[in-house]
Amino acid sequence: MKIAILGAGAWGTALATSLAGSRHDVVLWTRNAGDCAALARDRTSRYLPGVALPASVKVDADLASSLKGREAVIIATATAGLRDTAKPVAAIVSSPALLWACKGFESSTRAMPHEVVADILPGAQQVAVLSGPSFALEVARGQPTALVCASSDARFAASMAGSLNSSRLRIYSSADIVGVELGGALKNVIAIAAGISDGLQLGRNARAALVTRGLAEITRLGVAMGGKPETFAGLAGVGDLVLTCTGDLSRNRAVGVGLAQGKPLDAVLAELGHVSEGVASARAALEHARAREVELPIAEAVCAVLFEGLAPREAVQQLLARDPRAE
């Protein structure tokens, strides 16, 4: 398949490396001409140390050229860049087979990615999200990974899953685009809480409790927003949640650890050097929950630490002081 991947950050470069290794014809687009020249010359990305970009991957800074003759387009920017990337794509290709691999909510509108795409491409059916438990570095190294391709058009989801599937990148299909997107967005909020717990050295019991109760929060809000309960028990739900809450490569967990160490949020994000979708998603999740009268105590505590100056240890104490209830 001829694929254009838009965004040469860690995730876009990892997907390009993996898919090209599966014998797809891949173009990797980056809007920055300097980054494009360096990546084309050195065949290595500062985001993926030790990983070589396959020689077969063409790197291009011209969007129209990148899209020409492509059978599928994958937007692999952060959620904040989805709208600005999809708009020119729609102007060049009227009805692209379009996938996105970002997780979170649009900050200005609190919209989910599929809602952003629908705003730009109203009525488009061949659109899907690609999500699941996946650290970019492991994907780029060719380590086994499973993802979900979800679309409101189940046949399109199945078709893309079949086309992208390989021995090292296993793709499942789903018709629950809302549930898959929410699983990918909300797990980052819980991962910040897990990082706080680990940073405070509260132990594995505490982390297990946070992950489990975090899944309950994700499922409550996810179902209230139209997702299917079973989705949150799958790869895009509990799978991605466990990975992000426990893995050392997790950016959102790293944010929580930094906050627990007493560092201000700005300093933590500066040290991270990557986007942490969980910071923006925490506030958006809470707004969506309040609009639907859904209780999210962990997300509330995370927001209080991120935006209201509550000390991480005090946030933990407030959670522990909640009245007991039936599970």
Helices and strands as residue ranges (DSSP letters): E 2-6, H 10-21, E 25-29, H 33-42, E 58-60, H 63-67, E 72-75, G 79-81, H 82-92, E 98-100, H 113-120, E 127-131, H 136-140, E 145-150, H 154-164, E 169-174, H 177-199, H 204-224, G 229-233, I 235-239, H 240-246, H 251-260, H 265-272, H 277-291, H 297-307, H 312-320
